């Protein structure tokens, strides 16, 4: 729909479900061998449908109603025939179009069910696969939702766009993918006062619904209605659509999907009306594990990767710009802790180095970045330009150091992006010389705004989410390689004492080799 209806405030109203196929519907769907095998299908005497379109014609502009009620669909607006889930053909609306029949095929003020096989060719936007028009909105939407990215069976409480905020949305828990057939079944059970969504025979969502109004317009396959306009164009192949004037059961859902009914039953039922033992509020906390850049490149806000050139004997994550040449140099250390620097030989003005960051350096408009670096120059002349530069060479923010000297000196700069700067994660930090010559770099750093504006701080977005959890504790795991200052039995190598990682960043020893876990961010970047 053009205006998003809210997702349900809670999950299934009576139970939460984990099933044997719980991960299957939205991860891999049902294979042909399973779906087409009568011996493996659920045993169920299905009610007779009030409309059934198999879409097996494969030609012409009409899809026959095999239920015997004479509700043929007319293909329009570019709808065509495509590859079938079963039978000879399917309705193809991947490039637009729909199929419709005059008038409703079912009374939506009473219990009813609607089923369809769907194979998505795109997942963007709202897409409605089956609906019945009201005057302003559809009586129901068997759909893919844009706000959740998941399948849903949706009903508004009245025939009005103003009822959008009170919609009942029985939604799936996971997002589907393109190129896979899914069986969808929406059920309005007026006796139970709920609507349900089944995906591949498995109950994915159930929410209360008591609207029960009757839609009197056309029955449509491939679109919906909102604000009196045709909307929610499906981008999919649609096959074997059936409508029933009764609320189908879980057994019926399995039968339609062609799966064993036992495989769709809950393995776990949670009764929210009978809480168990009280869990202490002191037991809710956070566990930190330094895996996959959860610290460096994650919580720690530093944007420069291998900022102290201690990660390897080569300038890892750094590259030359212009005609410059680079080498890691152990003869010009910043100090005894940071025993490697980067030697840069600039052959012309504008030569320098670039850092790729962690999968790129993020840029946002009107944002202030704090840059700092240690530099010494063999010729004691010139200045450096420090810039955040896009992949296309666009300079998003820039600053210039003071004059270079023959000894190590720290330079700090404030870089600010303009209000018109793009939002991108694909930038890099570029440092260039104003004159030819040789210089050395160490501890090159770039920080965006940090949590609570702390220097050398943490990312705002992640820390706000962690703080919102209101954790009672923060646990760092064992196995910390900074736990002792004596050689280890397994390697004979000396590990740093804990205090060595709590110093100023320029005096913390870098560490190479196996992964370490430390409460303080490691500077070997």
The 8 nearest C-alpha neighbors of each residue, nearest first, counted from 0:
[[1, 2, 231, 125, 225, 230, 3, 223],
 [0, 2, 3, 230, 225, 231, 125, 226],
 [1, 3, 0, 4, 163, 225, 160, 226],
 [4, 2, 0, 5, 1, 146, 145, 163],
 [3, 5, 163, 164, 166, 2, 6, 165],
 [6, 4, 164, 7, 3, 166, 168, 165],
 [5, 7, 168, 8, 4, 147, 170, 146],
 [8, 6, 9, 168, 5, 10, 167, 206],
 [9, 7, 6, 10, 5, 206, 168, 11],
 [8, 10, 7, 11, 12, 206, 6, 205],
 [9, 11, 12, 7, 204, 205, 8, 206],
 [10, 12, 205, 14, 13, 206, 204, 15],
 [13, 11, 206, 14, 10, 205, 207, 9],
 [12, 14, 11, 270, 15, 271, 205, 269],
 [15, 13, 11, 269, 12, 268, 270, 16],
 [16, 14, 269, 11, 268, 17, 10, 13],
 [15, 17, 265, 268, 267, 14, 18, 266],
 [18, 16, 265, 267, 266, 21, 15, 19],
 [19, 17, 21, 265, 266, 20, 263, 264],
 [18, 20, 262, 21, 263, 266, 17, 264],
 [21, 19, 23, 18, 22, 262, 263, 24],
 [20, 22, 18, 19, 23, 17, 24, 201],
 [23, 21, 20, 24, 26, 25, 19, 18],
 [22, 24, 20, 26, 27, 21, 25, 28],
 [23, 25, 28, 199, 26, 198, 22, 27],
 [26, 24, 175, 23, 27, 173, 174, 28],
 [27, 25, 23, 24, 22, 28, 175, 176],
 [26, 28, 23, 25, 24, 29, 179, 30],
 [29, 27, 24, 23, 181, 25, 26, 180],
 [28, 30, 34, 31, 33, 27, 199, 24],
 [29, 31, 33, 32, 34, 28, 27, 35],
 [30, 32, 34, 33, 35, 29, 36, 84],
 [33, 31, 30, 35, 34, 36, 29, 39],
 [32, 34, 31, 30, 36, 35, 29, 39],
 [35, 33, 257, 31, 32, 36, 30, 29],
 [34, 36, 32, 33, 31, 37, 257, 40],
 [35, 37, 38, 39, 33, 34, 32, 40],
 [38, 36, 40, 39, 35, 257, 41, 34],
 [39, 37, 36, 40, 41, 42, 259, 35],
 [38, 40, 37, 36, 259, 258, 41, 33],
 [41, 39, 258, 257, 259, 37, 38, 254],
 [40, 42, 259, 254, 260, 258, 253, 43],
 [41, 43, 40, 254, 44, 260, 250, 259],
 [42, 44, 45, 251, 254, 41, 250, 253],
 [45, 43, 46, 42, 251, 254, 47, 250],
 [44, 46, 43, 251, 47, 254, 247, 255],
 [47, 45, 48, 44, 243, 245, 247, 251],
 [46, 48, 45, 49, 243, 66, 50, 244],
 [49, 47, 243, 50, 242, 66, 241, 46],
 [48, 50, 243, 242, 66, 244, 47, 68],
 [49, 51, 242, 66, 48, 241, 64, 104],
 [52, 50, 241, 64, 66, 65, 240, 48],
 [51, 53, 64, 240, 54, 239, 63, 65],
 [52, 54, 239, 55, 238, 51, 240, 89],
 [55, 53, 89, 52, 62, 56, 88, 90],
 [54, 56, 88, 87, 53, 57, 86, 89],
 [57, 55, 58, 54, 62, 88, 87, 59],
 [56, 58, 88, 80, 55, 87, 54, 59],
 [59, 57, 56, 80, 60, 61, 79, 55],
 [58, 60, 61, 57, 56, 62, 74, 79],
 [61, 59, 74, 73, 58, 62, 75, 79],
 [60, 62, 73, 72, 59, 74, 63, 71],
 [61, 63, 72, 54, 71, 73, 52, 56],
 [64, 62, 71, 65, 52, 61, 72, 70],
 [63, 65, 71, 52, 51, 70, 66, 69],
 [64, 66, 67, 51, 63, 52, 50, 53],
 [67, 65, 50, 51, 64, 68, 49, 48],
 [66, 68, 65, 69, 64, 50, 70, 49],
 [69, 67, 66, 70, 50, 49, 64, 65],
 [68, 70, 67, 64, 71, 66, 63, 65],
 [69, 71, 64, 68, 100, 72, 50, 63],
 [72, 70, 63, 64, 62, 69, 100, 61],
 [71, 73, 100, 99, 62, 98, 61, 74],
 [74, 72, 61, 98, 99, 60, 75, 62],
 [73, 75, 98, 60, 78, 97, 61, 72],
 [76, 74, 78, 77, 97, 96, 98, 73],
 [77, 75, 96, 78, 97, 95, 74, 98],
 [78, 76, 96, 75, 95, 79, 94, 92],
 [79, 77, 96, 92, 97, 75, 74, 76],
 [80, 78, 91, 90, 77, 92, 81, 74],
 [79, 81, 90, 91, 57, 89, 88, 58],
 [80, 82, 91, 89, 88, 90, 83, 79],
 [83, 81, 88, 89, 84, 80, 236, 87],
 [84, 82, 88, 89, 85, 87, 86, 81],
 [83, 85, 238, 86, 82, 89, 180, 116],
 [86, 84, 83, 87, 88, 238, 239, 89],
 [85, 87, 55, 88, 83, 84, 53, 89],
 [86, 88, 55, 83, 85, 57, 56, 89],
 [89, 87, 83, 55, 57, 82, 81, 54],
 [90, 88, 83, 238, 81, 54, 82, 80],
 [89, 91, 80, 237, 236, 81, 54, 79],
 [90, 92, 236, 81, 79, 80, 93, 78],
 [93, 91, 95, 78, 96, 94, 235, 234],
 [92, 94, 234, 235, 95, 91, 120, 236],
 [93, 95, 92, 234, 96, 77, 78, 91],
 [96, 94, 92, 93, 77, 78, 232, 76],
 [95, 97, 78, 76, 77, 92, 75, 221],
 [98, 96, 221, 78, 75, 220, 74, 92],
 [97, 99, 74, 73, 220, 72, 219, 75],
 [100, 98, 219, 72, 73, 218, 220, 217],
 [99, 101, 72, 218, 217, 71, 70, 102],
 [102, 100, 217, 218, 99, 103, 216, 70],
 [103, 101, 217, 216, 218, 215, 100, 104],
 [102, 104, 218, 217, 105, 215, 216, 131],
 [103, 105, 102, 218, 50, 49, 106, 70],
 [106, 104, 103, 107, 244, 49, 111, 242],
 [105, 107, 108, 109, 213, 104, 103, 244],
 [106, 108, 213, 109, 105, 214, 212, 211],
 [109, 107, 211, 212, 213, 106, 110, 214],
 [110, 108, 107, 106, 111, 189, 211, 244],
 [109, 111, 245, 188, 189, 187, 246, 244],
 [110, 112, 245, 244, 246, 187, 243, 186],
 [113, 111, 186, 243, 185, 246, 242, 245],
 [112, 114, 242, 185, 184, 241, 243, 186],
 [115, 113, 184, 241, 183, 240, 242, 185],
 [116, 114, 240, 183, 239, 182, 238, 117],
 [115, 117, 182, 238, 181, 237, 239, 183],
 [118, 116, 237, 181, 180, 236, 115, 119],
 [117, 119, 180, 236, 179, 235, 178, 181],
 [120, 118, 235, 177, 121, 178, 234, 117],
 [119, 121, 235, 177, 234, 93, 178, 118],
 [122, 120, 119, 234, 123, 177, 235, 93],
 [121, 123, 124, 119, 177, 120, 176, 148],
 [124, 122, 121, 145, 125, 148, 126, 234],
 [125, 123, 145, 126, 122, 144, 231, 143],
 [124, 126, 145, 144, 231, 143, 0, 127],
 [125, 127, 231, 233, 143, 232, 142, 124],
 [128, 126, 142, 222, 231, 223, 233, 141],
 [127, 129, 221, 220, 142, 141, 233, 222],
 [130, 128, 220, 141, 219, 127, 221, 140],
 [131, 129, 140, 219, 139, 223, 218, 137],
 [130, 132, 218, 138, 137, 217, 219, 103],
 [133, 131, 137, 216, 217, 138, 214, 224],
 [132, 134, 214, 137, 216, 136, 215, 135],
 [133, 135, 136, 227, 132, 158, 216, 214],
 [136, 134, 227, 226, 159, 133, 225, 158],
 [137, 135, 225, 224, 133, 158, 226, 134],
 [136, 138, 132, 224, 133, 139, 131, 223],
 [137, 139, 214, 131, 133, 132, 154, 136],
 [140, 138, 154, 137, 130, 153, 131, 141],
 [139, 141, 153, 130, 142, 152, 127, 129],
 [142, 140, 152, 129, 128, 127, 151, 185],
 [141, 143, 127, 140, 151, 126, 128, 150],
 [142, 144, 150, 126, 149, 125, 151, 127],
 [145, 143, 125, 148, 146, 149, 147, 150],
 [144, 146, 124, 125, 148, 147, 123, 143],
 [147, 145, 144, 148, 3, 6, 125, 5],
 [148, 146, 149, 145, 144, 6, 174, 150],
 [147, 149, 145, 144, 174, 146, 143, 150],
 [150, 148, 174, 147, 143, 144, 171, 173],
 [149, 151, 143, 171, 142, 170, 144, 148],
 [152, 150, 170, 142, 169, 153, 143, 171],
 [151, 153, 141, 169, 185, 196, 140, 168],
 [154, 152, 168, 140, 167, 139, 151, 169],
 [153, 155, 139, 167, 166, 138, 156, 140],
 [154, 156, 166, 157, 163, 162, 167, 165],
 [155, 157, 210, 166, 162, 154, 165, 211],
 [158, 156, 155, 159, 162, 212, 210, 211],
 [157, 159, 136, 135, 133, 134, 160, 155],
 [160, 158, 161, 162, 135, 157, 136, 163],
 [159, 161, 162, 163, 226, 136, 135, 225],
 [160, 162, 159, 163, 164, 157, 158, 165],
 [163, 161, 160, 159, 164, 165, 157, 155],
 [162, 164, 161, 160, 166, 4, 165, 155],
 [165, 163, 162, 166, 4, 5, 161, 155],
 [164, 166, 163, 162, 156, 167, 155, 5],
 [167, 165, 155, 163, 154, 164, 156, 168],
 [166, 168, 154, 153, 208, 155, 169, 165],
 [169, 167, 153, 170, 7, 6, 152, 166],
 [170, 168, 204, 205, 152, 151, 195, 206],
 [171, 169, 151, 204, 168, 150, 152, 196],
 [170, 172, 203, 150, 204, 149, 173, 151],
 [171, 173, 170, 203, 149, 174, 204, 150],
 [174, 172, 171, 149, 25, 175, 148, 150],
 [173, 175, 149, 148, 25, 176, 172, 150],
 [176, 174, 25, 149, 173, 26, 177, 150],
 [177, 175, 179, 178, 174, 119, 122, 25],
 [178, 176, 119, 120, 179, 121, 118, 175],
 [177, 179, 118, 119, 120, 176, 180, 121],
 [180, 178, 118, 177, 181, 28, 176, 119],
 [179, 181, 118, 117, 28, 116, 182, 178],
 [182, 180, 117, 116, 28, 199, 183, 118],
 [181, 183, 116, 199, 198, 256, 115, 117],
 [184, 182, 198, 115, 114, 197, 116, 181],
 [185, 183, 114, 197, 113, 196, 186, 198],
 [184, 186, 196, 113, 152, 112, 195, 114],
 [185, 187, 112, 195, 194, 246, 188, 111],
 [188, 186, 194, 110, 111, 189, 246, 112],
 [187, 189, 110, 246, 190, 193, 191, 192],
 [188, 190, 192, 110, 191, 187, 109, 193],
 [191, 189, 188, 192, 110, 193, 246, 187],
 [190, 192, 189, 188, 193, 207, 194, 187],
 [193, 191, 189, 208, 190, 209, 207, 188],
 [194, 192, 207, 208, 206, 188, 191, 187],
 [193, 195, 187, 186, 205, 206, 188, 208],
 [196, 194, 205, 186, 169, 204, 185, 193],
 [195, 197, 185, 204, 169, 152, 203, 184],
 [196, 198, 202, 184, 201, 203, 200, 183],
 [197, 199, 183, 201, 200, 182, 24, 203],
 [200, 198, 182, 256, 24, 201, 181, 197],
 [199, 201, 253, 252, 256, 198, 197, 263],
 [202, 200, 263, 197, 198, 199, 203, 21],
 [203, 201, 197, 204, 196, 198, 200, 195],
 [204, 202, 171, 197, 196, 201, 198, 170],
 [203, 205, 169, 170, 196, 195, 171, 11],
 [204, 206, 195, 11, 169, 194, 12, 196],
 [205, 207, 193, 169, 11, 12, 194, 208],
 [208, 206, 193, 192, 194, 209, 167, 12],
 [209, 207, 193, 192, 167, 210, 194, 206],
 [208, 210, 192, 211, 207, 189, 193, 156],
 [211, 209, 156, 212, 208, 157, 155, 154],
 [210, 212, 108, 209, 109, 107, 213, 156],
 [213, 211, 108, 210, 157, 107, 214, 156],
 [212, 214, 108, 107, 106, 215, 211, 138],
 [213, 215, 133, 138, 216, 132, 107, 131],
 [216, 214, 103, 133, 102, 213, 132, 217],
 [217, 215, 132, 102, 133, 103, 214, 131],
 [216, 218, 102, 101, 132, 103, 100, 131],
 [217, 219, 131, 100, 103, 99, 130, 102],
 [220, 218, 99, 130, 129, 98, 131, 217],
 [219, 221, 129, 98, 128, 97, 222, 99],
 [220, 222, 128, 97, 233, 127, 232, 129],
 [221, 223, 232, 127, 231, 220, 233, 230],
 [222, 224, 230, 231, 127, 229, 130, 137],
 [223, 225, 229, 136, 137, 230, 228, 132],
 [226, 224, 136, 227, 228, 135, 0, 230],
 [227, 225, 135, 228, 160, 136, 224, 159],
 [226, 228, 135, 225, 224, 134, 136, 229],
 [229, 227, 226, 225, 224, 230, 135, 136],
 [228, 230, 224, 223, 225, 222, 227, 231],
 [229, 231, 223, 224, 232, 222, 0, 228],
 [232, 230, 126, 125, 222, 127, 223, 0],
 [231, 233, 222, 126, 230, 221, 127, 234],
 [234, 232, 126, 221, 127, 235, 222, 128],
 [235, 233, 93, 120, 121, 92, 119, 232],
 [234, 236, 119, 93, 120, 118, 92, 233],
 [235, 237, 91, 118, 90, 117, 92, 89],
 [238, 236, 117, 90, 116, 89, 235, 91],
 [237, 239, 89, 116, 240, 90, 115, 53],
 [238, 240, 53, 52, 115, 116, 241, 54],
 [241, 239, 115, 52, 114, 51, 238, 53],
 [242, 240, 51, 114, 50, 113, 48, 239],
 [241, 243, 113, 50, 48, 49, 112, 114],
 [244, 242, 48, 112, 49, 245, 111, 113],
 [243, 245, 111, 105, 110, 112, 49, 242],
 [246, 244, 111, 110, 243, 247, 112, 188],
 [245, 247, 111, 188, 110, 112, 186, 187],
 [248, 246, 251, 245, 112, 186, 252, 249],
 [247, 249, 251, 250, 252, 246, 186, 253],
 [250, 248, 252, 251, 253, 247, 200, 202],
 [251, 249, 253, 248, 252, 260, 254, 43],
 [250, 252, 254, 248, 249, 253, 247, 43],
 [251, 253, 200, 249, 255, 250, 254, 248],
 [254, 252, 200, 256, 250, 260, 258, 251],
 [253, 255, 41, 257, 251, 252, 256, 43],
 [256, 254, 252, 257, 253, 251, 200, 182],
 [257, 255, 253, 199, 200, 254, 258, 182],
 [256, 258, 34, 40, 254, 255, 253, 41],
 [257, 259, 40, 253, 256, 41, 34, 260],
 [260, 258, 41, 40, 261, 262, 39, 253],
 [259, 261, 41, 253, 262, 263, 250, 258],
 [262, 260, 259, 263, 264, 41, 19, 258],
 [261, 263, 260, 19, 259, 264, 20, 18],
 [264, 262, 201, 260, 261, 18, 20, 200],
 [263, 265, 261, 262, 18, 266, 260, 19],
 [266, 264, 18, 267, 16, 17, 268, 263],
 [267, 265, 18, 17, 264, 268, 19, 16],
 [266, 268, 265, 17, 16, 269, 18, 15],
 [267, 269, 16, 15, 14, 265, 270, 266],
 [270, 268, 14, 15, 271, 267, 16, 13],
 [269, 271, 272, 273, 14, 268, 13, 274],
 [270, 272, 273, 269, 274, 14, 13, 15],
 [271, 273, 270, 274, 13, 269, 275, 14],
 [274, 272, 271, 270, 275, 269, 276, 13],
 [275, 273, 271, 272, 276, 270, 277, 269],
 [274, 276, 277, 273, 278, 271, 272, 270],
 [277, 275, 278, 274, 279, 273, 280, 271],
 [276, 278, 279, 275, 274, 280, 282, 281],
 [279, 277, 276, 280, 282, 281, 275, 283],
 [278, 280, 281, 282, 277, 283, 276, 471],
 [279, 281, 282, 283, 278, 471, 277, 470],
 [280, 282, 279, 471, 283, 284, 472, 470],
 [281, 283, 280, 279, 284, 471, 278, 472],
 [284, 282, 281, 470, 471, 280, 285, 472],
 [283, 285, 470, 472, 471, 473, 282, 286],
 [284, 286, 473, 474, 470, 472, 287, 283],
 [285, 287, 474, 473, 475, 288, 284, 476],
 [286, 288, 475, 474, 285, 289, 476, 473],
 [287, 289, 290, 286, 476, 475, 293, 516],
 [290, 288, 293, 516, 294, 287, 292, 291],
 [289, 291, 292, 293, 288, 294, 514, 516],
 [292, 290, 293, 289, 294, 297, 296, 295],
 [293, 291, 295, 296, 294, 297, 290, 289],
 [292, 294, 297, 289, 291, 290, 298, 295],
 [295, 293, 297, 298, 292, 299, 289, 296],
 [296, 294, 292, 297, 299, 293, 520, 298],
 [295, 297, 292, 357, 294, 299, 293, 298],
 [298, 296, 293, 294, 295, 299, 292, 300],
 [299, 297, 294, 457, 458, 300, 293, 461],
 [300, 298, 457, 297, 294, 295, 301, 458],
 [299, 301, 457, 458, 456, 298, 446, 302],
 [302, 300, 446, 299, 303, 445, 444, 296],
 [301, 303, 445, 356, 446, 300, 360, 304],
 [304, 302, 356, 306, 444, 301, 445, 305],
 [303, 305, 356, 524, 306, 357, 316, 302],
 [524, 306, 304, 308, 307, 310, 523, 303],
 [305, 307, 524, 443, 442, 304, 303, 308],
 [306, 308, 442, 441, 309, 305, 524, 523],
 [309, 307, 305, 306, 310, 340, 339, 524],
 [308, 310, 523, 307, 311, 509, 339, 524],
 [311, 309, 523, 524, 308, 511, 305, 315],
 [312, 310, 313, 309, 315, 314, 308, 511],
 [311, 313, 327, 314, 310, 309, 315, 308],
 [312, 314, 311, 315, 327, 326, 308, 310],
 [315, 313, 317, 327, 308, 316, 326, 312],
 [314, 316, 317, 313, 311, 305, 310, 308],
 [317, 315, 355, 354, 304, 314, 305, 318],
 [318, 316, 354, 314, 315, 353, 355, 352],
 [319, 317, 353, 352, 354, 320, 316, 314],
 [320, 318, 352, 323, 351, 324, 353, 325],
 [321, 319, 351, 352, 350, 323, 322, 353],
 [320, 322, 350, 323, 319, 351, 349, 347],
 [323, 321, 350, 346, 320, 324, 345, 347],
 [324, 322, 345, 350, 344, 319, 321, 351],
 [323, 325, 344, 343, 319, 322, 345, 326],
 [326, 324, 343, 342, 319, 344, 323, 341],
 [327, 325, 342, 341, 328, 314, 313, 343],
 [326, 328, 341, 313, 340, 314, 342, 312],
 [329, 327, 340, 330, 339, 341, 342, 331],
 [328, 330, 339, 331, 332, 338, 340, 327],
 [329, 331, 328, 332, 339, 338, 340, 327],
 [330, 332, 329, 328, 340, 333, 339, 439],
 [333, 331, 338, 339, 334, 340, 329, 330],
 [332, 334, 337, 338, 441, 331, 340, 407],
 [335, 333, 332, 337, 336, 338, 506, 505],
 [334, 336, 338, 337, 332, 333, 506, 508],
 [337, 335, 508, 506, 334, 338, 507, 509],
 [338, 336, 334, 335, 339, 333, 508, 332],
 [337, 339, 332, 335, 336, 329, 334, 333],
 [340, 338, 329, 332, 328, 337, 309, 308],
 [341, 339, 328, 441, 332, 327, 440, 308],
 [340, 342, 327, 440, 439, 328, 326, 343],
 [343, 341, 439, 326, 325, 438, 328, 327],
 [344, 342, 325, 438, 437, 324, 439, 345],
 [343, 345, 437, 324, 323, 436, 346, 438],
 [344, 346, 323, 435, 350, 436, 347, 437],
 [347, 345, 435, 323, 322, 344, 436, 350],
 [348, 346, 435, 345, 350, 349, 434, 322],
 [347, 349, 434, 433, 435, 350, 432, 345],
 [350, 348, 431, 432, 433, 347, 351, 321],
 [351, 349, 321, 345, 323, 431, 320, 348],
 [350, 352, 431, 320, 430, 323, 319, 432],
 [353, 351, 319, 320, 430, 318, 429, 431],
 [352, 354, 429, 318, 428, 317, 430, 319],
 [353, 355, 317, 428, 356, 427, 316, 303],
 [354, 356, 427, 359, 316, 357, 353, 317],
 [357, 355, 303, 304, 359, 360, 302, 354],
 [356, 358, 359, 296, 304, 355, 360, 302],
 [359, 357, 356, 355, 360, 425, 424, 296],
 [360, 358, 425, 356, 357, 355, 426, 424],
 [359, 361, 426, 356, 427, 424, 425, 302],
 [362, 360, 424, 423, 426, 425, 359, 363],
 [361, 363, 423, 422, 424, 360, 426, 364],
 [362, 364, 422, 366, 421, 420, 365, 423],
 [363, 365, 420, 418, 366, 416, 417, 419],
 [366, 364, 418, 416, 417, 415, 363, 367],
 [365, 367, 416, 364, 415, 363, 368, 417],
 [368, 366, 415, 414, 447, 416, 448, 413],
 [367, 369, 447, 414, 446, 413, 415, 370],
 [370, 368, 413, 446, 445, 412, 414, 447],
 [371, 369, 445, 412, 444, 411, 413, 368],
 [372, 370, 411, 444, 410, 443, 412, 445],
 [371, 373, 443, 442, 410, 409, 444, 441],
 [372, 374, 409, 441, 408, 440, 442, 407],
 [375, 373, 440, 407, 408, 439, 372, 409],
 [376, 374, 407, 406, 405, 439, 404, 438],
 [375, 377, 438, 379, 405, 378, 404, 403],
 [378, 376, 437, 379, 405, 438, 375, 436],
 [377, 379, 376, 380, 436, 405, 437, 404],
 [380, 378, 404, 405, 376, 403, 377, 381],
 [381, 379, 403, 378, 402, 404, 382, 376],
 [380, 382, 433, 402, 434, 403, 383, 432],
 [381, 383, 402, 433, 400, 403, 401, 432],
 [384, 382, 432, 400, 431, 399, 433, 385],
 [383, 385, 399, 431, 430, 398, 386, 432],
 [386, 384, 430, 398, 397, 429, 399, 383],
 [387, 385, 397, 429, 396, 428, 388, 384],
 [386, 388, 428, 396, 395, 427, 394, 429],
 [389, 387, 394, 426, 427, 393, 395, 392],
 [390, 388, 426, 393, 392, 391, 394, 427],
 [389, 391, 392, 426, 425, 388, 393, 427],
 [390, 392, 389, 393, 388, 426, 394, 425],
 [393, 391, 389, 390, 388, 394, 426, 395],
 [392, 394, 389, 388, 391, 395, 390, 387],
 [395, 393, 388, 396, 387, 392, 389, 386],
 [394, 396, 416, 387, 388, 393, 420, 389],
 [397, 395, 416, 387, 415, 414, 386, 394],
 [398, 396, 386, 414, 385, 387, 384, 395],
 [397, 399, 385, 384, 414, 412, 386, 400],
 [400, 398, 384, 383, 385, 401, 382, 397],
 [401, 399, 383, 382, 410, 384, 402, 398],
 [400, 402, 382, 403, 399, 410, 383, 381],
 [403, 401, 382, 381, 380, 400, 404, 379],
 [404, 402, 380, 379, 382, 381, 376, 375],
 [405, 403, 379, 406, 376, 375, 380, 402],
 [404, 406, 379, 376, 375, 377, 378, 407],
 [407, 405, 375, 404, 408, 376, 374, 379],
 [406, 408, 375, 374, 373, 409, 405, 333],
 [407, 409, 373, 374, 406, 375, 410, 404],
 [408, 410, 373, 372, 374, 411, 407, 371],
 [411, 409, 372, 371, 400, 373, 408, 412],
 [412, 410, 371, 370, 409, 372, 413, 369],
 [413, 411, 370, 369, 371, 398, 414, 410],
 [412, 414, 369, 368, 370, 415, 367, 398],
 [415, 413, 368, 396, 397, 367, 398, 369],
 [416, 414, 367, 396, 366, 368, 417, 413],
 [415, 417, 396, 365, 366, 364, 395, 420],
 [416, 418, 365, 419, 420, 364, 415, 395],
 [417, 419, 365, 364, 420, 416, 366, 421],
 [418, 420, 417, 364, 421, 365, 416, 363],
 [419, 421, 364, 417, 418, 416, 395, 363],
 [422, 420, 423, 364, 363, 419, 362, 395],
 [421, 423, 363, 362, 364, 420, 424, 361],
 [424, 422, 362, 425, 361, 421, 363, 426],
 [423, 425, 361, 360, 359, 426, 362, 422],
 [424, 426, 359, 423, 360, 390, 361, 389],
 [427, 425, 389, 360, 359, 388, 390, 424],
 [426, 428, 355, 360, 388, 354, 387, 359],
 [429, 427, 387, 354, 353, 386, 388, 430],
 [428, 430, 353, 386, 352, 385, 387, 427],
 [431, 429, 385, 352, 351, 384, 353, 386],
 [432, 430, 351, 384, 349, 350, 383, 352],
 [433, 431, 383, 349, 434, 348, 350, 351],
 [432, 434, 348, 382, 381, 349, 383, 431],
 [433, 435, 348, 432, 381, 347, 436, 349],
 [436, 434, 347, 345, 346, 348, 432, 433],
 [435, 437, 345, 344, 434, 346, 438, 378],
 [438, 436, 344, 343, 377, 376, 345, 342],
 [437, 439, 376, 343, 375, 342, 377, 344],
 [438, 440, 342, 341, 375, 374, 343, 340],
 [441, 439, 374, 341, 373, 340, 342, 438],
 [442, 440, 373, 340, 307, 443, 372, 374],
 [441, 443, 307, 306, 372, 373, 444, 440],
 [444, 442, 372, 306, 441, 371, 307, 373],
 [445, 443, 371, 370, 303, 442, 306, 372],
 [446, 444, 370, 302, 369, 301, 303, 371],
 [445, 447, 369, 301, 368, 302, 300, 370],
 [446, 448, 368, 449, 369, 367, 445, 300],
 [447, 449, 452, 368, 446, 367, 450, 459],
 [450, 448, 452, 458, 457, 459, 456, 453],
 [449, 451, 459, 452, 457, 458, 453, 456],
 [450, 452, 453, 449, 459, 456, 448, 457],
 [453, 451, 449, 450, 448, 454, 456, 459],
 [452, 454, 456, 451, 449, 450, 455, 457],
 [455, 453, 456, 452, 449, 446, 457, 448],
 [456, 454, 453, 457, 301, 300, 446, 449],
 [457, 455, 453, 454, 449, 300, 450, 299],
 [456, 458, 299, 300, 449, 450, 298, 459],
 [459, 457, 300, 449, 298, 460, 450, 461],
 [458, 460, 450, 462, 449, 461, 463, 457],
 [461, 459, 463, 462, 458, 464, 450, 465],
 [460, 462, 464, 463, 459, 458, 465, 298],
 [463, 461, 465, 459, 464, 460, 466, 458],
 [464, 462, 466, 465, 460, 461, 459, 467],
 [463, 465, 467, 461, 462, 466, 460, 468],
 [466, 464, 462, 468, 467, 463, 461, 469],
 [465, 467, 463, 468, 469, 464, 462, 470],
 [466, 468, 464, 469, 465, 463, 470, 462],
 [467, 469, 466, 465, 470, 464, 284, 283],
 [470, 468, 467, 466, 471, 465, 284, 283],
 [471, 469, 284, 468, 472, 283, 285, 466],
 [470, 472, 284, 281, 283, 469, 282, 473],
 [471, 473, 284, 470, 285, 474, 283, 281],
 [474, 472, 285, 286, 284, 475, 471, 470],
 [475, 473, 286, 287, 285, 476, 472, 284],
 [474, 476, 287, 286, 473, 477, 288, 518],
 [477, 475, 474, 288, 478, 287, 479, 286],
 [478, 476, 479, 475, 516, 480, 482, 474],
 [477, 479, 480, 476, 516, 482, 515, 481],
 [480, 478, 516, 481, 477, 482, 515, 517],
 [479, 481, 482, 515, 478, 494, 516, 483],
 [482, 480, 495, 479, 497, 496, 483, 494],
 [481, 483, 480, 479, 497, 496, 484, 495],
 [484, 482, 496, 485, 481, 494, 495, 497],
 [483, 485, 496, 495, 494, 493, 486, 482],
 [484, 486, 493, 483, 494, 487, 492, 495],
 [487, 485, 493, 492, 491, 494, 488, 484],
 [488, 486, 491, 489, 490, 492, 485, 493],
 [487, 489, 491, 490, 486, 492, 485, 493],
 [488, 490, 487, 491, 492, 486, 493, 494],
 [491, 489, 492, 487, 488, 486, 493, 494],
 [490, 492, 486, 487, 488, 489, 493, 485],
 [493, 491, 486, 490, 487, 494, 485, 488],
 [492, 494, 486, 485, 484, 487, 491, 495],
 [495, 493, 484, 483, 481, 485, 486, 492],
 [496, 494, 484, 481, 483, 499, 497, 493],
 [495, 497, 484, 483, 498, 499, 481, 482],
 [498, 496, 499, 481, 500, 482, 495, 483],
 [497, 499, 501, 500, 496, 502, 495, 481],
 [500, 498, 497, 501, 496, 507, 502, 495],
 [499, 501, 498, 507, 502, 497, 519, 521],
 [502, 500, 498, 499, 519, 503, 497, 507],
 [503, 501, 500, 499, 507, 504, 506, 498],
 [502, 504, 505, 506, 507, 501, 500, 499],
 [503, 505, 507, 506, 502, 522, 500, 501],
 [504, 506, 503, 507, 337, 442, 336, 502],
 [507, 505, 336, 504, 503, 508, 502, 337],
 [506, 508, 504, 500, 499, 505, 336, 502],
 [509, 507, 336, 337, 506, 510, 499, 500],
 [508, 510, 523, 522, 309, 507, 337, 511],
 [511, 509, 523, 508, 512, 310, 309, 521],
 [510, 512, 310, 513, 509, 523, 311, 309],
 [511, 513, 514, 510, 515, 310, 311, 509],
 [514, 512, 515, 511, 510, 480, 516, 479],
 [515, 513, 512, 516, 289, 511, 480, 290],
 [516, 514, 480, 479, 513, 517, 289, 481],
 [517, 515, 479, 289, 480, 514, 518, 288],
 [516, 518, 519, 515, 479, 520, 481, 521],
 [517, 519, 520, 475, 516, 500, 501, 287],
 [520, 518, 517, 500, 521, 501, 516, 294],
 [519, 521, 522, 294, 518, 295, 517, 299],
 [520, 522, 523, 519, 509, 500, 517, 295],
 [521, 523, 524, 509, 520, 504, 307, 507],
 [524, 522, 509, 309, 310, 521, 510, 305],
 [305, 523, 306, 304, 522, 310, 307, 309]]
